[in-house]
Amino acid sequence: MPVALPVVLQLLAATPNPELPRLLVQEFTVRGVDAATAEAIIDGVGPEVDRRGYFRTLTAKDVQTMLGIERQKQLLGCAPEASTCLTELAGALGAPYVLSGTISQIGPSLQLSMQMLDVSKSVVVARSIRIARDADTLRQLLPWAVAEATATPAPPRPSKVPGFAFIGAGSAAAAVGLALGASALIQEQQYQHDLAKGQRTTGLLEGPAYYQQKGDELALQKSVGLAALCGGAALIGVGIYLLPSGPSSGEVSVAMAFTGTGVAFAGSF
């Protein structure tokens, strides 16, 4: 069916935002990572590129669904063993750029590396490497990784103000609670000392009502101090949770893995 490719090109040309260049996202290479984990990370790359609004993405799955692998090779005249068919298809579909990548297991960590190729010049335009301790963290880093790999402006970092505000308020509350509790304990110790001394010396003790009131005041002070300390700790925990975890492209991310002959380091710098 020689009209298959023109029909597909016409369908693609009818998509919105025709002024944006197309970017073909190839199937990523997976090394040592289980399929479900790799898919959870890789599936977020295309949507992230689209969300940033600099490219219109075509994924390998899109092309396979429309044409099928074997039909792709036939239409392009590729040999079955050729490794450049998808890149050539990108040119045929009017996609000037191809994004490829690899996700690997590096010791206990995951590494995602991506690069964007200018098809017409056959040169790598940009690269990106990110390392994280788990798949969820790596997905959080996708906005920065995609921006770096596509040579587009990095997204603004989430504000740290709310997190630091909670941490500051929590620290102040905890400090007040600690001070109240310490003061109550010191007064209570002196209170017990006076009672013991008064029992040995006639005339030193106040009336029972005085000591009852003093004991109630110290108990209340200790309760308030404990509540302030616990509340402060809770606020600090909320603040730490609210602090953004996605680093910018300029930060260092390194992982260490033990190999059969030594130690290997990998990361982004």
Contacts in CASP RR format, 6 or more apart in sequence:
PFRMAT RR
TARGET T0000
AUTHOR 0000-0000-0000
METHOD contacts of the structure
MODEL  1
MPVALPVVLQLLAATPNPELPRLLVQEFTVRGVDAATAEAIIDGVGPEVD
RRGYFRTLTAKDVQTMLGIERQKQLLGCAPEASTCLTELAGALGAPYVLS
GTISQIGPSLQLSMQMLDVSKSVVVARSIRIARDADTLRQLLPWAVAEAT
ATPAPPRPSKVPGFAFIGAGSAAAAVGLALGASALIQEQQYQHDLAKGQR
TTGLLEGPAYYQQKGDELALQKSVGLAALCGGAALIGVGIYLLPSGPSSG
EVSVAMAFTGTGVAFAGSF
4 67 0 8 1.000
4 71 0 8 1.000
4 75 0 8 1.000
5 67 0 8 1.000
5 75 0 8 1.000
5 92 0 8 1.000
8 66 0 8 1.000
8 67 0 8 1.000
8 93 0 8 1.000
9 92 0 8 1.000
9 93 0 8 1.000
9 94 0 8 1.000
11 66 0 8 1.000
12 22 0 8 1.000
12 58 0 8 1.000
12 93 0 8 1.000
15 56 0 8 1.000
17 56 0 8 1.000
20 53 0 8 1.000
20 54 0 8 1.000
20 55 0 8 1.000
20 56 0 8 1.000
21 55 0 8 1.000
21 56 0 8 1.000
21 95 0 8 1.000
21 96 0 8 1.000
21 97 0 8 1.000
22 55 0 8 1.000
22 56 0 8 1.000
22 57 0 8 1.000
22 58 0 8 1.000
22 90 0 8 1.000
22 93 0 8 1.000
22 94 0 8 1.000
22 95 0 8 1.000
22 96 0 8 1.000
22 97 0 8 1.000
23 49 0 8 1.000
23 55 0 8 1.000
23 56 0 8 1.000
23 57 0 8 1.000
23 58 0 8 1.000
23 95 0 8 1.000
23 97 0 8 1.000
23 98 0 8 1.000
23 99 0 8 1.000
23 116 0 8 1.000
23 150 0 8 1.000
24 57 0 8 1.000
24 58 0 8 1.000
24 59 0 8 1.000
24 60 0 8 1.000
24 63 0 8 1.000
24 86 0 8 1.000
24 87 0 8 1.000
24 89 0 8 1.000
24 90 0 8 1.000
24 93 0 8 1.000
24 95 0 8 1.000
24 97 0 8 1.000
24 98 0 8 1.000
24 99 0 8 1.000
25 45 0 8 1.000
25 46 0 8 1.000
25 49 0 8 1.000
25 57 0 8 1.000
25 58 0 8 1.000
25 59 0 8 1.000
25 60 0 8 1.000
25 98 0 8 1.000
25 99 0 8 1.000
26 60 0 8 1.000
26 86 0 8 1.000
26 87 0 8 1.000
26 98 0 8 1.000
26 99 0 8 1.000
26 100 0 8 1.000
26 101 0 8 1.000
27 60 0 8 1.000
27 86 0 8 1.000
28 38 0 8 1.000
28 42 0 8 1.000
28 45 0 8 1.000
28 100 0 8 1.000
28 101 0 8 1.000
28 102 0 8 1.000
28 103 0 8 1.000
29 100 0 8 1.000
29 101 0 8 1.000
29 102 0 8 1.000
29 103 0 8 1.000
30 38 0 8 1.000
30 102 0 8 1.000
30 103 0 8 1.000
30 104 0 8 1.000
31 102 0 8 1.000
31 103 0 8 1.000
31 104 0 8 1.000
31 105 0 8 1.000
32 104 0 8 1.000
32 105 0 8 1.000
33 103 0 8 1.000
33 104 0 8 1.000
33 105 0 8 1.000
33 110 0 8 1.000
37 110 0 8 1.000
37 135 0 8 1.000
38 103 0 8 1.000
40 135 0 8 1.000
40 139 0 8 1.000
41 103 0 8 1.000
41 110 0 8 1.000
41 112 0 8 1.000
41 135 0 8 1.000
41 138 0 8 1.000
41 139 0 8 1.000
41 142 0 8 1.000
42 103 0 8 1.000
44 139 0 8 1.000
44 142 0 8 1.000
45 99 0 8 1.000
45 114 0 8 1.000
45 142 0 8 1.000
45 146 0 8 1.000
46 57 0 8 1.000
46 59 0 8 1.000
46 146 0 8 1.000
48 142 0 8 1.000
48 143 0 8 1.000
48 146 0 8 1.000
49 55 0 8 1.000
49 57 0 8 1.000
49 99 0 8 1.000
49 146 0 8 1.000
49 150 0 8 1.000
50 56 0 8 1.000
50 57 0 8 1.000
52 143 0 8 1.000
52 146 0 8 1.000
52 147 0 8 1.000
52 150 0 8 1.000
52 152 0 8 1.000
52 155 0 8 1.000
54 150 0 8 1.000
54 152 0 8 1.000
55 97 0 8 1.000
55 150 0 8 1.000
58 90 0 8 1.000
58 93 0 8 1.000
58 95 0 8 1.000
60 86 0 8 1.000
63 72 0 8 1.000
63 86 0 8 1.000
63 89 0 8 1.000
63 93 0 8 1.000
64 72 0 8 1.000
67 75 0 8 1.000
72 78 0 8 1.000
72 85 0 8 1.000
72 86 0 8 1.000
72 89 0 8 1.000
73 79 0 8 1.000
73 80 0 8 1.000
73 82 0 8 1.000
73 85 0 8 1.000
75 92 0 8 1.000
76 85 0 8 1.000
76 88 0 8 1.000
76 89 0 8 1.000
76 92 0 8 1.000
78 84 0 8 1.000
78 85 0 8 1.000
78 88 0 8 1.000
86 98 0 8 1.000
87 98 0 8 1.000
87 117 0 8 1.000
87 119 0 8 1.000
90 96 0 8 1.000
90 97 0 8 1.000
90 98 0 8 1.000
90 119 0 8 1.000
91 119 0 8 1.000
95 119 0 8 1.000
96 118 0 8 1.000
96 119 0 8 1.000
96 120 0 8 1.000
97 116 0 8 1.000
97 117 0 8 1.000
97 118 0 8 1.000
97 119 0 8 1.000
97 125 0 8 1.000
97 150 0 8 1.000
98 116 0 8 1.000
98 117 0 8 1.000
98 119 0 8 1.000
99 114 0 8 1.000
99 115 0 8 1.000
99 116 0 8 1.000
99 117 0 8 1.000
99 149 0 8 1.000
99 150 0 8 1.000
100 114 0 8 1.000
100 115 0 8 1.000
100 117 0 8 1.000
101 112 0 8 1.000
101 113 0 8 1.000
101 114 0 8 1.000
101 115 0 8 1.000
102 111 0 8 1.000
102 112 0 8 1.000
102 113 0 8 1.000
102 114 0 8 1.000
103 110 0 8 1.000
103 111 0 8 1.000
103 112 0 8 1.000
103 113 0 8 1.000
104 110 0 8 1.000
104 111 0 8 1.000
104 113 0 8 1.000
105 111 0 8 1.000
106 131 0 8 1.000
106 255 0 8 1.000
106 257 0 8 1.000
106 264 0 8 1.000
106 266 0 8 1.000
107 255 0 8 1.000
107 256 0 8 1.000
107 257 0 8 1.000
107 258 0 8 1.000
108 133 0 8 1.000
108 255 0 8 1.000
109 131 0 8 1.000
109 132 0 8 1.000
109 133 0 8 1.000
109 255 0 8 1.000
109 257 0 8 1.000
110 131 0 8 1.000
110 132 0 8 1.000
110 133 0 8 1.000
110 134 0 8 1.000
110 135 0 8 1.000
110 138 0 8 1.000
111 129 0 8 1.000
111 130 0 8 1.000
111 131 0 8 1.000
111 255 0 8 1.000
111 266 0 8 1.000
111 267 0 8 1.000
112 128 0 8 1.000
112 129 0 8 1.000
112 130 0 8 1.000
112 131 0 8 1.000
112 132 0 8 1.000
112 138 0 8 1.000
112 141 0 8 1.000
112 145 0 8 1.000
113 127 0 8 1.000
113 128 0 8 1.000
113 129 0 8 1.000
113 130 0 8 1.000
114 127 0 8 1.000
114 128 0 8 1.000
114 129 0 8 1.000
114 145 0 8 1.000
114 146 0 8 1.000
114 149 0 8 1.000
115 124 0 8 1.000
115 125 0 8 1.000
115 126 0 8 1.000
115 127 0 8 1.000
115 128 0 8 1.000
115 149 0 8 1.000
116 124 0 8 1.000
116 125 0 8 1.000
116 126 0 8 1.000
116 127 0 8 1.000
116 149 0 8 1.000
116 150 0 8 1.000
116 151 0 8 1.000
117 123 0 8 1.000
117 124 0 8 1.000
117 125 0 8 1.000
118 124 0 8 1.000
118 125 0 8 1.000
125 151 0 8 1.000
126 148 0 8 1.000
126 149 0 8 1.000
126 150 0 8 1.000
126 151 0 8 1.000
127 148 0 8 1.000
127 149 0 8 1.000
128 145 0 8 1.000
128 146 0 8 1.000
128 148 0 8 1.000
128 149 0 8 1.000
128 249 0 8 1.000
128 268 0 8 1.000
129 145 0 8 1.000
129 253 0 8 1.000
129 266 0 8 1.000
129 267 0 8 1.000
129 268 0 8 1.000
130 138 0 8 1.000
130 141 0 8 1.000
130 144 0 8 1.000
130 145 0 8 1.000
130 253 0 8 1.000
130 267 0 8 1.000
130 268 0 8 1.000
131 253 0 8 1.000
131 254 0 8 1.000
131 255 0 8 1.000
131 266 0 8 1.000
131 267 0 8 1.000
131 268 0 8 1.000
132 138 0 8 1.000
132 140 0 8 1.000
132 141 0 8 1.000
132 253 0 8 1.000
137 245 0 8 1.000
140 245 0 8 1.000
140 246 0 8 1.000
141 246 0 8 1.000
141 247 0 8 1.000
143 154 0 8 1.000
143 155 0 8 1.000
144 154 0 8 1.000
144 155 0 8 1.000
144 246 0 8 1.000
144 247 0 8 1.000
144 248 0 8 1.000
144 249 0 8 1.000
146 152 0 8 1.000
147 153 0 8 1.000
147 154 0 8 1.000
147 155 0 8 1.000
147 249 0 8 1.000
148 154 0 8 1.000
148 249 0 8 1.000
154 248 0 8 1.000
154 249 0 8 1.000
157 244 0 8 1.000
157 246 0 8 1.000
157 248 0 8 1.000
158 244 0 8 1.000
158 246 0 8 1.000
159 244 0 8 1.000
160 243 0 8 1.000
160 244 0 8 1.000
162 239 0 8 1.000
162 242 0 8 1.000
163 238 0 8 1.000
163 239 0 8 1.000
163 240 0 8 1.000
163 242 0 8 1.000
163 243 0 8 1.000
164 239 0 8 1.000
164 243 0 8 1.000
165 239 0 8 1.000
166 235 0 8 1.000
166 236 0 8 1.000
166 237 0 8 1.000
166 238 0 8 1.000
166 239 0 8 1.000
166 242 0 8 1.000
167 235 0 8 1.000
167 236 0 8 1.000
167 237 0 8 1.000
167 239 0 8 1.000
167 240 0 8 1.000
168 235 0 8 1.000
168 236 0 8 1.000
169 232 0 8 1.000
169 235 0 8 1.000
170 231 0 8 1.000
170 232 0 8 1.000
170 233 0 8 1.000
170 234 0 8 1.000
170 235 0 8 1.000
170 236 0 8 1.000
171 232 0 8 1.000
171 236 0 8 1.000
172 232 0 8 1.000
173 228 0 8 1.000
173 229 0 8 1.000
173 231 0 8 1.000
173 232 0 8 1.000
173 235 0 8 1.000
174 228 0 8 1.000
174 229 0 8 1.000
174 231 0 8 1.000
174 232 0 8 1.000
174 233 0 8 1.000
174 236 0 8 1.000
176 225 0 8 1.000
176 228 0 8 1.000
177 224 0 8 1.000
177 225 0 8 1.000
177 226 0 8 1.000
177 227 0 8 1.000
177 228 0 8 1.000
177 229 0 8 1.000
178 225 0 8 1.000
178 229 0 8 1.000
180 221 0 8 1.000
180 222 0 8 1.000
180 224 0 8 1.000
180 225 0 8 1.000
180 228 0 8 1.000
181 221 0 8 1.000
181 222 0 8 1.000
181 225 0 8 1.000
181 226 0 8 1.000
181 229 0 8 1.000
183 221 0 8 1.000
184 218 0 8 1.000
184 221 0 8 1.000
184 222 0 8 1.000
184 225 0 8 1.000
185 222 0 8 1.000
187 218 0 8 1.000
187 221 0 8 1.000
188 215 0 8 1.000
188 218 0 8 1.000
188 222 0 8 1.000
191 211 0 8 1.000
191 214 0 8 1.000
191 215 0 8 1.000
191 218 0 8 1.000
194 204 0 8 1.000
195 205 0 8 1.000
195 211 0 8 1.000
197 204 0 8 1.000
198 204 0 8 1.000
198 205 0 8 1.000
199 205 0 8 1.000
205 211 0 8 1.000
247 253 0 8 1.000
249 268 0 8 1.000
250 268 0 8 1.000
250 269 0 8 1.000
251 268 0 8 1.000
252 267 0 8 1.000
252 268 0 8 1.000
252 269 0 8 1.000
253 267 0 8 1.000
253 268 0 8 1.000
254 265 0 8 1.000
254 266 0 8 1.000
254 267 0 8 1.000
254 269 0 8 1.000
255 265 0 8 1.000
255 266 0 8 1.000
255 267 0 8 1.000
256 263 0 8 1.000
256 264 0 8 1.000
256 265 0 8 1.000
257 263 0 8 1.000
257 264 0 8 1.000
257 265 0 8 1.000
257 266 0 8 1.000
258 264 0 8 1.000
END
